[in-house]
């Protein structure tokens, strides 16, 4: 599952066991996942996939207007909310 804003960036599906990092993509103006050493390619996580993080999950706020917050969780499951709109 890739954000619609990342459709103009090269992408690849996530692989089991792959180590990902979050990064900004200059051509899209948004952030997403990339594989280590390949920060120019978006890694798309399919609905239902679970990611395990090394640290507690931190949520950055849009435009830096509100403070970021941390969740006391290190695992996240990705879901597709609107089923008729991939």
N, C-alpha and C positions, 0 to 999 in steps of 0.2 A: 504494500500500500504506500503510494507516494503522494505527497501533497500536490494538488493541481498546479501550484506555483513552480514546481520542479520539473514540469514536462519539457522544458527547453534545455535541460541538462541531461547528459548521458546517464543511463541508469542500468542497474543489474539487480537481479533478485538476490535476497539474502540467502546465505548458506548456513547450514547447521554448524555450530562451533566457530563461526567466523567472528573475529574481534572487530567491533565497530567503534566509531567515535562520532561525536556530534560536531558539525562544522557549518560554516556559512558558505553559501554558493553565490559568488559575486554576480553571475549572470541572472540570478533569480530574485535576489533580495530576501531570501528566506534561509532557514537552517534545516538540516536533515542529517541522516546517517551516511557515513562513508567508511570504507574499509581502510585499515591502516596502510599508509603509503599510496593511497588512491583517492585523495581528497577532491579530485575533480569529477568523480563518478558517484552518483547517488545510489545508495543501497536501499531497495524497496522491501519493506517488511510486510509479509502477507497477513491478512486478517486471521486471528487465532494464534499467531506466533507469540511466544513469550521471550522477553529479553531479560537477562540477569546483568545487573550493573555492579561495578566494583565499589561504588560509594552510594550513599542515599541519593535518591532521585531529586534533582533540583529543577525547578520550573522558572524560566526567565519570563519576565513580564514584557509585553509588547511595548516597544519604543522606550523602555527603561523608565516609564512613568511611575510604575508601582514597584515595590521591592520584590525581589525574587523570593521564592519560598522553597523549603525542603520538605519532602515527604519521608516518613520513616519507613521506607520500603526500598527494596533493591531488585524487585522483579515486577515487570509490567507486561500485561497481555494487550495486544493490539486488536481492536475491534472495528468493524465497518458498521457505522451507525445507520446510514441511509442505504438500505440494501439495493435499491434500484439505481444508485449513482456510485459507481466504483471510484 
